[in-house]
Protein backbone atom coordinates (compact mmCIF):
# COMPACT_ATOMS: atom_id res chain seq x y z
CA UNK A 1 0.00 0.00 0.00
CA UNK A 2 2.81 2.38 0.90
CA UNK A 3 4.52 1.81 -2.48
CA UNK A 4 1.22 2.34 -4.29
CA UNK A 5 0.64 5.68 -2.52
CA UNK A 6 4.20 6.79 -3.26
CA UNK A 7 3.83 5.99 -6.97
CA UNK A 8 0.46 7.70 -7.08
CA UNK A 9 1.94 10.86 -5.56
CA UNK A 10 4.82 10.76 -8.03
CA UNK A 11 2.31 10.53 -10.86
CA UNK A 12 0.15 13.35 -9.53
CA UNK A 13 3.06 15.55 -8.38
CA UNK A 14 6.17 14.80 -10.45
CA UNK A 15 9.51 15.51 -8.69
CA UNK A 16 11.17 18.83 -9.42
CA UNK A 17 14.79 19.81 -9.90
CA UNK A 18 15.78 21.54 -6.64
CA UNK A 19 17.82 24.15 -8.55
CA UNK A 20 15.56 25.29 -11.40
CA UNK A 21 12.24 23.92 -10.06
CA UNK A 22 11.37 22.30 -13.41
CA UNK A 23 9.49 19.01 -13.31
CA UNK A 24 11.71 16.01 -14.00
CA UNK A 25 11.03 13.28 -16.54
CA UNK A 26 9.68 10.01 -15.21
CA UNK A 27 12.32 8.03 -13.35
CA UNK A 28 14.69 10.96 -12.75
CA UNK A 29 15.55 12.34 -9.34
CA UNK A 30 17.74 15.09 -8.01
CA UNK A 31 19.29 17.93 -9.98
CA UNK A 32 18.39 17.89 -13.67
CA UNK A 33 20.89 17.32 -16.46
CA UNK A 34 20.36 20.82 -17.86
CA UNK A 35 21.33 22.48 -14.57
CA UNK A 36 24.35 20.25 -14.05
CA UNK A 37 25.59 20.99 -17.57
CA UNK A 38 25.25 24.76 -17.04
CA UNK A 39 27.19 24.92 -13.77
CA UNK A 40 30.68 26.34 -14.26
CA UNK A 41 32.75 24.02 -12.06
CA UNK A 42 35.96 25.68 -10.86
CA UNK A 43 38.99 23.84 -12.25
CA UNK A 44 42.71 24.64 -12.59
CA UNK A 45 44.50 26.69 -13.62
CA UNK A 46 43.71 29.13 -10.84
CA UNK A 47 45.41 31.35 -8.29
CA UNK A 48 47.47 29.10 -6.07
CA UNK A 49 46.32 31.11 -3.03
CA UNK A 50 42.72 32.31 -3.40
CA UNK A 51 41.65 29.94 -6.16
CA UNK A 52 40.34 32.52 -8.63
CA UNK A 53 40.28 30.75 -12.02
CA UNK A 54 42.31 32.00 -14.96
CA UNK A 55 40.73 32.38 -18.38
CA UNK A 56 43.69 30.87 -20.21
CA UNK A 57 44.11 27.12 -19.87
CA UNK A 58 47.68 27.31 -21.12
CA UNK A 59 49.20 28.59 -17.87
CA UNK A 60 50.07 26.95 -14.57
CA UNK A 61 48.73 27.84 -11.14
CA UNK A 62 50.34 30.97 -9.68
CA UNK A 63 49.36 33.77 -7.26
CA UNK A 64 47.00 36.37 -8.72
CA UNK A 65 47.58 40.13 -8.57
CA UNK A 66 45.24 40.63 -5.62
CA UNK A 67 46.97 37.98 -3.53
CA UNK A 68 50.39 39.46 -4.32
CA UNK A 69 49.22 42.90 -3.18
CA UNK A 70 47.14 41.97 -0.12
CA UNK A 71 47.87 40.20 3.14
CA UNK A 72 46.18 36.83 2.96
CA UNK A 73 45.78 35.17 6.36
CA UNK A 74 44.35 31.95 4.96
CA UNK A 75 46.83 29.60 3.29
CA UNK A 76 44.62 28.54 0.39
CA UNK A 77 40.98 29.05 -0.62
CA UNK A 78 39.09 26.82 -3.02
CA UNK A 79 35.55 26.93 -4.41
CA UNK A 80 33.34 24.36 -6.09
CA UNK A 81 31.56 26.39 -8.77
CA UNK A 82 31.08 29.86 -10.21
CA UNK A 83 28.42 32.00 -8.57
CA UNK A 84 26.24 32.27 -11.65
CA UNK A 85 23.44 30.47 -13.49
CA UNK A 86 21.71 27.52 -11.83
CA UNK A 87 24.15 27.40 -8.90
CA UNK A 88 23.49 31.04 -8.02
CA UNK A 89 19.73 30.52 -8.35
CA UNK A 90 19.93 27.43 -6.15
CA UNK A 91 21.95 29.22 -3.48
CA UNK A 92 19.41 32.05 -3.44
CA UNK A 93 16.52 29.60 -2.96
CA UNK A 94 18.50 27.79 -0.29
CA UNK A 95 19.45 30.90 1.69
CA UNK A 96 16.43 33.16 1.25
CA UNK A 97 13.58 30.71 0.69
CA UNK A 98 14.77 28.00 3.08
CA UNK A 99 15.07 25.26 0.42
CA UNK A 100 17.16 23.03 2.70
CA UNK A 101 16.44 20.01 0.49
CA UNK A 102 19.55 21.26 -1.34
CA UNK A 103 21.73 20.48 1.69
CA UNK A 104 22.81 16.97 0.64
CA UNK A 105 23.66 18.01 -2.93
CA UNK A 106 25.74 20.98 -1.81
CA UNK A 107 27.31 18.90 0.92
CA UNK A 108 28.36 16.17 -1.50
CA UNK A 109 29.95 18.70 -3.84
CA UNK A 110 31.82 20.27 -0.94
CA UNK A 111 33.23 16.91 0.11
CA UNK A 112 34.30 16.12 -3.44
CA UNK A 113 36.22 19.42 -3.48
CA UNK A 114 37.62 18.74 -0.06
CA UNK A 115 39.02 15.41 -1.18
CA UNK A 116 40.43 16.97 -4.34
CA UNK A 117 42.41 19.74 -2.66
CA UNK A 118 43.21 18.54 0.88
CA UNK A 119 44.48 15.56 2.80
CA UNK A 120 41.65 15.07 5.28
CA UNK A 121 44.04 13.70 7.90
CA UNK A 122 45.74 17.10 8.06
CA UNK A 123 42.53 18.97 8.99
CA UNK A 124 41.65 19.18 12.68
CA UNK A 125 38.50 21.27 12.69
CA UNK A 126 35.71 22.65 10.52
CA UNK A 127 34.46 26.13 11.41
CA UNK A 128 31.58 27.92 9.65
CA UNK A 129 31.73 31.63 8.97
CA UNK A 130 29.27 32.92 11.60
CA UNK A 131 26.26 35.16 11.14
CA UNK A 132 25.46 37.99 13.51
CA UNK A 133 22.69 37.03 15.93
CA UNK A 134 20.25 39.47 14.30
CA UNK A 135 20.79 37.99 10.82
CA UNK A 136 20.60 34.48 12.24
CA UNK A 137 17.29 35.27 13.90
CA UNK A 138 15.86 36.71 10.67
CA UNK A 139 17.01 33.83 8.44
CA UNK A 140 16.51 31.02 10.91
CA UNK A 141 19.74 29.21 10.06
CA UNK A 142 23.38 29.78 9.19
CA UNK A 143 23.97 28.43 5.69
CA UNK A 144 27.69 27.92 6.40
CA UNK A 145 26.84 25.75 9.39
CA UNK A 146 24.52 23.63 7.24
CA UNK A 147 27.44 22.98 4.87
CA UNK A 148 29.74 22.16 7.79
CA UNK A 149 27.28 19.62 9.15
CA UNK A 150 27.02 17.96 5.74
CA UNK A 151 30.81 17.76 5.48
CA UNK A 152 31.15 16.43 9.03
CA UNK A 153 28.59 13.70 8.44
CA UNK A 154 30.54 12.46 5.41
CA UNK A 155 34.11 12.85 6.70
CA UNK A 156 33.99 12.67 10.48
CA UNK A 157 36.03 15.88 10.83
CA UNK A 158 34.79 17.60 14.01
CA UNK A 159 33.37 21.10 13.91
CA UNK A 160 32.94 24.06 16.24
CA UNK A 161 29.99 26.40 15.78
CA UNK A 162 30.35 28.95 18.60
CA UNK A 163 34.10 29.47 18.92
CA UNK A 164 34.22 32.07 16.14
CA UNK A 165 31.61 34.75 16.78
CA UNK A 166 30.40 37.73 14.79
CA UNK A 167 30.13 40.39 17.44
CA UNK A 168 28.60 43.17 15.37
CA UNK A 169 26.49 43.36 12.21
CA UNK A 170 28.18 44.44 9.00
CA UNK A 171 26.67 46.40 6.10
CA UNK A 172 25.26 44.44 3.14
CA UNK A 173 28.22 43.41 1.01
CA UNK A 174 26.49 43.19 -2.38
CA UNK A 175 27.26 46.61 -3.85
CA UNK A 176 30.46 47.36 -1.92
CA UNK A 177 33.94 47.53 -3.43
CA UNK A 178 36.70 45.27 -2.19
CA UNK A 179 38.16 48.05 -0.03
CA UNK A 180 34.74 48.85 1.43
CA UNK A 181 34.16 45.19 2.22
CA UNK A 182 37.48 44.98 4.03
CA UNK A 183 36.64 48.05 6.10
CA UNK A 184 33.17 46.73 6.83
CA UNK A 185 34.33 43.43 8.32
CA UNK A 186 37.39 44.72 10.16
CA UNK A 187 37.04 43.88 13.83
CA UNK A 188 33.65 42.19 13.29
CA UNK A 189 34.74 38.74 14.54
CA UNK A 190 36.14 37.40 17.80
CA UNK A 191 37.24 34.11 19.32
CA UNK A 192 35.56 32.50 22.31
CA UNK A 193 37.48 29.73 24.16
CA UNK A 194 40.78 30.06 22.35
CA UNK A 195 42.02 26.78 23.78
CA UNK A 196 39.73 24.92 21.40
CA UNK A 197 41.58 26.19 18.31
CA UNK A 198 45.13 26.33 19.71
CA UNK A 199 47.59 24.76 17.25
CA UNK A 200 44.73 23.41 15.11
CA UNK A 201 44.59 23.24 11.33
CA UNK A 202 41.20 24.72 10.49
CA UNK A 203 39.02 24.58 7.40
CA UNK A 204 36.82 27.68 7.32
CA UNK A 205 33.57 27.07 5.42
CA UNK A 206 31.20 29.53 3.75
CA UNK A 207 28.71 29.57 0.89
CA UNK A 208 30.12 32.27 -1.43
CA UNK A 209 33.59 33.80 -1.88
CA UNK A 210 33.35 37.27 -3.43
CA UNK A 211 36.41 39.39 -2.63
CA UNK A 212 37.62 37.20 0.21
CA UNK A 213 37.32 40.04 2.75
CA UNK A 214 35.10 38.10 5.17
CA UNK A 215 37.03 34.82 5.17
CA UNK A 216 40.33 36.69 5.33
CA UNK A 217 39.21 38.61 8.42
CA UNK A 218 37.99 35.38 10.00
CA UNK A 219 41.31 33.69 9.22
CA UNK A 220 43.23 36.60 10.77
CA UNK A 221 41.22 36.32 13.99
CA UNK A 222 41.66 32.54 14.11
CA UNK A 223 45.42 32.75 13.61
CA UNK A 224 45.78 35.45 16.24
CA UNK A 225 43.70 33.26 18.52
CA UNK A 226 46.26 30.47 18.26
CA UNK A 227 45.28 28.41 15.21
CA UNK A 228 48.19 26.82 13.34
CA UNK A 229 46.73 27.18 9.84
CA UNK A 230 43.48 28.30 8.22
CA UNK A 231 42.24 27.22 4.79
CA UNK A 232 38.95 28.13 3.13
CA UNK A 233 36.36 26.11 1.21
CA UNK A 234 33.26 27.73 -0.30
CA UNK A 235 30.45 26.34 -2.37
CA UNK A 236 30.70 29.10 -4.97
CA UNK A 237 32.71 32.17 -5.88
CA UNK A 238 32.23 35.17 -8.09
CA UNK A 239 34.29 34.92 -11.25
CA UNK A 240 35.62 37.74 -13.37
CA UNK A 241 34.78 37.36 -17.05
CA UNK A 242 37.38 39.77 -18.35
PEWO-V148792 format. One record per backbone hydrogen bond with DSSP energy under -0.5 kcal/mol. CO is the residue of the C=O (numbers start at 1). NH is the residue of the N-H. If there is no record, write none. Layout:
co->CO nh->NH
co->CO nh->NH
This chain:
co->1 nh->5
co->2 nh->6
co->3 nh->7
co->4 nh->8
co->5 nh->9
co->6 nh->10
co->7 nh->11
co->8 nh->12
co->9 nh->13
co->15 nh->24
co->17 nh->21
co->22 nh->17
co->25 nh->28
co->32 nh->36
co->33 nh->37
co->34 nh->38
co->35 nh->38
co->35 nh->39
co->36 nh->39
co->39 nh->41
co->40 nh->82
co->45 nh->54
co->46 nh->62
co->47 nh->51
co->49 nh->77
co->52 nh->47
co->64 nh->68
co->65 nh->69
co->66 nh->70
co->70 nh->72
co->71 nh->73
co->76 nh->232
co->78 nh->234
co->80 nh->42
co->81 nh->237
co->82 nh->84
co->84 nh->87
co->84 nh->88
co->85 nh->89
co->86 nh->90
co->87 nh->91
co->88 nh->92
co->89 nh->93
co->90 nh->94
co->91 nh->95
co->92 nh->96
co->92 nh->97
co->93 nh->97
co->93 nh->99
co->98 nh->100
co->99 nh->102
co->100 nh->103
co->102 nh->106
co->103 nh->107
co->104 nh->108
co->105 nh->109
co->106 nh->110
co->107 nh->111
co->108 nh->112
co->109 nh->113
co->110 nh->114
co->111 nh->115
co->112 nh->116
co->113 nh->117
co->114 nh->118
co->118 nh->120
co->119 nh->122
co->120 nh->123
co->122 nh->124
co->125 nh->203
co->126 nh->160
co->127 nh->205
co->132 nh->136
co->133 nh->137
co->134 nh->138
co->135 nh->139
co->136 nh->140
co->141 nh->143
co->142 nh->146
co->143 nh->147
co->144 nh->148
co->145 nh->149
co->146 nh->150
co->147 nh->151
co->148 nh->152
co->149 nh->153
co->150 nh->154
co->151 nh->154
co->151 nh->155
co->152 nh->156
co->158 nh->126
co->160 nh->128
co->163 nh->165
co->163 nh->192
co->165 nh->167
co->165 nh->190
co->173 nh->176
co->177 nh->181
co->178 nh->182
co->179 nh->183
co->180 nh->184
co->181 nh->185
co->182 nh->186
co->185 nh->188
co->188 nh->167
co->188 nh->168
co->190 nh->165
co->193 nh->196
co->194 nh->197
co->194 nh->198
co->197 nh->200
co->200 nh->202
co->200 nh->228
co->200 nh->229
co->201 nh->124
co->201 nh->125
co->202 nh->204
co->202 nh->231
co->203 nh->127
co->204 nh->233
co->205 nh->129
co->206 nh->235
co->207 nh->236
co->208 nh->210
co->209 nh->238
co->212 nh->216
co->213 nh->217
co->214 nh->218
co->215 nh->219
co->216 nh->220
co->217 nh->221
co->218 nh->222
co->219 nh->223
co->220 nh->224
co->221 nh->225
co->222 nh->227
co->223 nh->226
co->226 nh->199
co->229 nh->202
co->230 nh->75
co->231 nh->204
co->232 nh->78
co->233 nh->206
co->234 nh->80
co->235 nh->81
co->236 nh->209
co->237 nh->83
